[in-house]
């Protein structure tokens, strides 16, 4: 089963974090929120800050897709970019200390996670799954960068177990392109090894390092981690999912589908288990990779014969 988080107001699961964190910031009297983001996180915070009447500053990277930067700016945020991604955290931390702004993302590198009130917002994914399915699933697969979603989902299911509403804790699976979480699980607790990265269609989760909170959620639930570095595999799955299920998911989202296929092939997932794949956002925020795999749009003469010639053989019979 796929949980489609593109149904949220800014089309991603980051709305859950932003709703909780910005609400808390407004209640605490904040005037400005600041966030470091490659897209979904920044768009969500910008939108909720607009509703709350707060100013919003987004620090992004120069490679961010134009569709995403447009979305962040349209919500009224002041958006600036940096060539070197880690520079964002240094500037963000200085701004928080100098101006008293409220950070809605992490402020240090190596990363440890985002605003703690925001992480609590992801509990609602667990609550919804329990309500919709009648019980917790056996496995939940989450595209993961800094582990906010993974940690919040784990806490949500823990709440349900402690309240006696659920009888089990799902096994949590993290998936990222280059194996930061798989490498982290192989290392002693407390260590944060790095992995080499390169440009990825799933750029929003292309992390070099796993966070403590993410690794803890995996270990505590007897979960695991999967890597899928192939941009070609990601785009092919994007198009297959869109053409067969009517869901055009972002590159990071389809990692969950590819991870589940890997785990089923290894028999880590059994055929009779209930598995939920979290689709974190829509492919419309970065359509370039999918578009590059599609044919050019034909421009036809206004005749039936021209239409027949442009369509697949046998379609008009």
C-alpha positions as CSV (number, residue, x, y, z in Angstrom):
1,X,0.0,0.0,0.0
2,X,1.2,3.5,-0.8
3,X,0.4,6.5,1.5
4,X,0.1,9.5,-0.8
5,X,1.4,12.5,1.1
6,X,1.0,14.7,-2.0
7,X,-2.6,15.3,-0.7
8,X,-1.4,17.7,1.9
9,X,-1.7,21.5,1.3
10,X,1.8,22.0,-0.1
11,X,1.9,18.5,-1.7
12,X,4.3,16.8,0.7
13,X,4.6,15.2,4.1
14,X,6.6,18.2,5.3
15,X,3.3,19.9,6.0
16,X,3.0,17.8,9.1
17,X,6.3,19.1,10.5
18,X,5.6,22.7,9.4
19,X,2.1,22.7,10.9
20,X,3.4,21.7,14.4
21,X,6.6,23.7,14.4
22,X,5.2,27.0,13.0
23,X,2.2,26.8,15.3
24,X,4.6,26.5,18.3
25,X,6.8,29.3,17.0
26,X,3.8,31.6,16.6
27,X,2.5,30.7,20.1
28,X,6.0,31.5,21.5
29,X,5.9,35.0,20.0
30,X,8.3,34.5,17.1
31,X,8.4,37.1,14.4
32,X,10.5,35.2,11.8
33,X,11.2,31.5,11.1
34,X,14.2,30.3,9.2
35,X,14.8,27.0,7.5
36,X,17.4,25.2,5.4
37,X,15.8,23.2,2.7
38,X,16.2,21.8,-0.8
39,X,12.5,22.1,-1.4
40,X,9.6,20.4,0.4
41,X,10.6,21.5,3.8
42,X,11.0,25.2,2.7
43,X,7.7,25.3,0.8
44,X,5.8,23.9,3.7
45,X,7.3,26.2,6.3
46,X,6.8,29.2,4.0
47,X,3.1,28.4,3.5
48,X,2.4,27.9,7.2
49,X,4.4,31.0,8.1
50,X,2.2,32.9,5.7
51,X,-1.0,31.7,7.4
52,X,0.5,32.5,10.8
53,X,1.5,36.0,9.8
54,X,5.2,35.3,10.3
55,X,8.2,36.2,8.1
56,X,10.0,33.3,6.6
57,X,13.6,32.9,5.3
58,X,14.6,29.9,3.3
59,X,18.2,28.9,2.7
60,X,18.5,26.6,-0.3
61,X,21.0,25.3,-2.8
62,X,21.7,26.8,-6.2
63,X,20.8,23.5,-7.9
64,X,17.2,23.6,-6.6
65,X,14.6,23.0,-9.3
66,X,12.9,26.2,-10.5
67,X,9.5,24.7,-9.8
68,X,10.4,24.3,-6.1
69,X,12.0,27.8,-5.7
70,X,9.0,29.3,-7.3
71,X,6.7,27.6,-4.8
72,X,8.7,28.8,-1.9
73,X,8.8,32.4,-3.2
74,X,5.1,32.3,-4.1
75,X,4.3,31.6,-0.4
76,X,6.1,34.9,0.5
77,X,9.4,33.5,1.8
78,X,12.7,35.3,1.3
79,X,14.6,32.6,-0.5
80,X,18.4,32.7,-1.0
81,X,20.7,30.0,-2.4
82,X,24.3,28.7,-1.8
83,X,26.6,26.8,-4.0
84,X,27.9,24.7,-1.2
85,X,25.0,23.0,0.7
86,X,26.6,22.7,4.2
87,X,27.2,26.5,4.1
88,X,23.5,26.9,4.8
89,X,23.7,25.5,8.3
90,X,26.6,27.8,9.2
91,X,24.6,30.9,8.0
92,X,21.4,29.6,9.6
93,X,23.0,29.2,13.0
94,X,24.5,32.7,12.8
95,X,21.2,34.2,11.9
96,X,19.4,32.4,14.8
97,X,22.0,33.6,17.3
98,X,22.2,37.2,15.9
99,X,18.5,37.9,15.2
100,X,16.7,35.5,17.5
101,X,14.8,33.9,14.6
102,X,13.2,30.5,15.2
103,X,14.8,27.6,13.3
104,X,12.4,25.1,11.8
105,X,15.2,22.8,10.5
106,X,18.5,21.7,11.9
107,X,21.2,24.2,12.7
108,X,24.3,22.0,12.9
109,X,26.4,19.7,10.6
110,X,26.7,16.8,10.8
111,X,22.8,16.9,11.1
112,X,20.9,15.7,14.1
113,X,17.4,16.5,12.9
114,X,14.9,19.3,12.7
115,X,12.9,21.4,15.1
116,X,11.7,18.9,17.8
117,X,8.1,20.2,17.8
118,X,8.1,19.6,14.1
119,X,9.3,16.0,14.4
120,X,6.3,15.4,16.7
121,X,4.0,16.4,13.8
122,X,5.0,13.2,11.9
123,X,3.3,11.2,14.6
124,X,0.1,11.8,12.7
125,X,1.2,9.5,9.9
126,X,1.2,6.6,12.4
127,X,-2.1,7.7,13.8
128,X,-3.7,7.8,10.3
129,X,-2.3,4.5,9.3
130,X,-3.7,2.8,12.5
131,X,-7.1,4.4,11.9
132,X,-7.3,3.6,8.2
133,X,-6.0,0.1,8.5
134,X,-7.6,-0.9,11.8
135,X,-4.2,-2.0,13.2
136,X,-0.5,-1.0,12.7
137,X,1.0,-2.4,9.5
138,X,3.9,-4.9,9.6
139,X,6.4,-2.7,7.8
140,X,6.6,1.0,6.9
141,X,9.1,2.2,4.3
142,X,10.2,5.8,4.5
143,X,12.4,7.8,2.1
144,X,14.9,9.3,4.7
145,X,17.5,12.1,4.8
146,X,17.8,13.4,8.4
147,X,15.3,11.0,10.0
148,X,12.6,13.4,11.1
149,X,9.8,11.5,9.5
150,X,11.2,8.1,10.6
151,X,11.6,9.3,14.2
152,X,8.1,10.9,14.3
153,X,6.4,7.8,12.8
154,X,8.1,5.6,15.4
155,X,6.9,7.9,18.3
156,X,3.4,7.8,16.9
157,X,3.2,4.0,16.9
158,X,4.8,4.0,20.3
159,X,2.0,6.2,21.6
160,X,-0.6,3.8,20.1
161,X,1.1,0.8,21.8
162,X,1.4,2.5,25.2
163,X,-2.3,3.5,25.0
164,X,-3.3,-0.1,24.3
165,X,-4.8,0.9,20.9
166,X,-2.3,-1.1,18.9
167,X,-0.7,-4.5,19.6
168,X,2.5,-4.2,17.6
169,X,5.2,-1.8,16.4
170,X,5.9,-1.9,12.6
171,X,9.4,-2.6,11.4
172,X,10.7,0.7,10.0
173,X,12.8,0.9,6.8
174,X,14.8,3.8,5.7
175,X,15.7,4.2,2.1
176,X,18.2,6.7,0.6
177,X,20.1,6.8,-2.7
178,X,23.7,6.1,-1.5
179,X,23.4,3.9,1.6
180,X,24.0,6.4,4.4
181,X,21.6,4.5,6.7
182,X,22.7,1.0,5.6
183,X,26.3,2.1,6.4
184,X,25.2,3.7,9.7
185,X,23.5,0.5,10.8
186,X,26.8,-1.4,10.2
187,X,28.7,1.0,12.5
188,X,28.8,1.0,16.3
189,X,26.0,3.1,17.9
190,X,27.1,6.8,18.3
191,X,29.1,6.8,15.1
192,X,28.1,8.8,12.0
193,X,30.1,7.5,9.0
194,X,29.7,9.3,5.7
195,X,29.1,7.9,2.2
196,X,30.1,9.5,-1.1
197,X,27.3,11.1,-3.0
198,X,26.6,12.5,-6.5
199,X,23.7,14.3,-8.2
200,X,20.5,12.3,-7.7
201,X,17.0,12.4,-9.0
202,X,16.1,11.7,-5.3
203,X,18.1,14.8,-4.3
204,X,15.9,15.6,-1.3
205,X,17.1,12.4,0.5
206,X,20.6,12.2,-1.0
207,X,22.2,12.5,2.4
208,X,25.9,11.7,3.1
209,X,25.3,10.8,6.7
210,X,22.6,9.0,8.8
211,X,21.3,10.8,11.9
212,X,21.2,9.3,15.4
213,X,17.4,9.7,15.6
214,X,16.9,7.8,12.3
215,X,19.2,5.0,13.2
216,X,17.6,4.7,16.6
217,X,14.1,4.4,15.1
218,X,15.3,1.6,12.8
219,X,17.2,-0.3,15.5
220,X,14.3,0.0,18.0
221,X,11.8,-1.5,15.6
222,X,14.1,-4.3,14.2
223,X,14.0,-2.5,10.9
224,X,16.6,-2.1,8.2
225,X,17.9,0.3,5.5
226,X,18.1,0.1,1.7
227,X,20.0,2.0,-0.9
228,X,19.1,2.7,-4.5
229,X,21.6,4.9,-6.4
230,X,20.3,4.4,-9.9
231,X,18.7,7.5,-11.4
232,X,17.4,5.4,-14.3
233,X,15.7,3.0,-12.0
234,X,14.1,5.9,-10.1
235,X,12.7,7.6,-13.2
236,X,11.5,4.3,-14.7
237,X,9.6,3.6,-11.5
238,X,8.2,7.2,-11.5
239,X,6.8,6.6,-14.9
240,X,5.5,3.1,-14.2
241,X,3.7,4.2,-11.1
242,X,2.2,7.2,-12.9
243,X,1.1,5.1,-15.9
244,X,-0.2,2.1,-13.9
245,X,-1.6,3.7,-10.7
246,X,-2.2,7.3,-11.7
247,X,0.3,8.6,-9.1
248,X,3.1,10.9,-10.2
249,X,5.4,10.8,-7.2
250,X,8.7,12.6,-6.7
251,X,12.0,10.8,-7.2
252,X,12.6,10.4,-3.4
253,X,9.1,8.9,-3.0
254,X,9.6,6.1,-5.5
255,X,12.6,5.0,-3.6
256,X,10.2,3.4,-1.2
257,X,8.7,1.2,-4.0
258,X,12.2,0.2,-5.1
259,X,13.2,-0.6,-1.6
260,X,10.2,-2.8,-1.0
261,X,10.9,-4.7,-4.1
262,X,14.5,-5.3,-2.9
263,X,13.3,-6.5,0.5
264,X,10.7,-8.8,-0.9
265,X,13.3,-10.4,-3.2
266,X,15.5,-11.0,-0.1
267,X,12.5,-12.4,1.7
268,X,12.9,-9.8,4.4
269,X,9.3,-8.9,3.6
270,X,6.9,-11.9,3.5
271,X,4.1,-12.1,1.0
272,X,1.4,-12.0,3.6
273,X,2.7,-9.0,5.5
274,X,1.0,-5.6,5.3
275,X,3.5,-3.1,4.0
276,X,3.0,0.7,3.7
277,X,5.2,2.8,1.5
278,X,5.3,6.5,2.3
279,X,5.1,8.6,-0.9
280,X,6.5,11.9,0.4
281,X,5.6,14.3,-2.4
282,X,4.5,14.9,-6.0
283,X,6.7,14.6,-9.1
284,X,5.4,18.0,-10.3
285,X,7.9,19.7,-8.1
286,X,10.8,18.4,-10.3
287,X,9.4,17.1,-13.6
288,X,12.7,17.4,-15.5
289,X,14.0,13.9,-15.0
290,X,10.8,12.2,-16.0
291,X,10.4,14.6,-19.0
292,X,13.8,13.6,-20.2
293,X,12.6,10.0,-20.6
294,X,9.4,10.9,-22.5
295,X,9.1,11.6,-26.2
296,X,8.7,15.1,-27.7
297,X,5.1,16.3,-28.1
298,X,4.1,15.9,-31.8
299,X,2.4,18.8,-33.5
300,X,-0.1,17.4,-36.1
301,X,-2.1,18.5,-39.1
302,X,-5.8,18.7,-38.2
303,X,-6.7,15.4,-39.9
304,X,-7.8,12.0,-38.7
305,X,-5.1,10.4,-40.7
306,X,-2.4,12.5,-39.0
307,X,-3.8,11.4,-35.6
308,X,-3.8,7.8,-36.6
309,X,-0.2,8.0,-37.7
310,X,0.9,9.5,-34.4
311,X,-0.7,6.9,-32.2
312,X,0.6,3.4,-31.5
313,X,0.0,0.7,-34.1
314,X,-3.4,-1.0,-33.7
315,X,-4.8,1.5,-31.3
316,X,-7.4,2.8,-33.8
317,X,-8.7,-0.6,-34.9
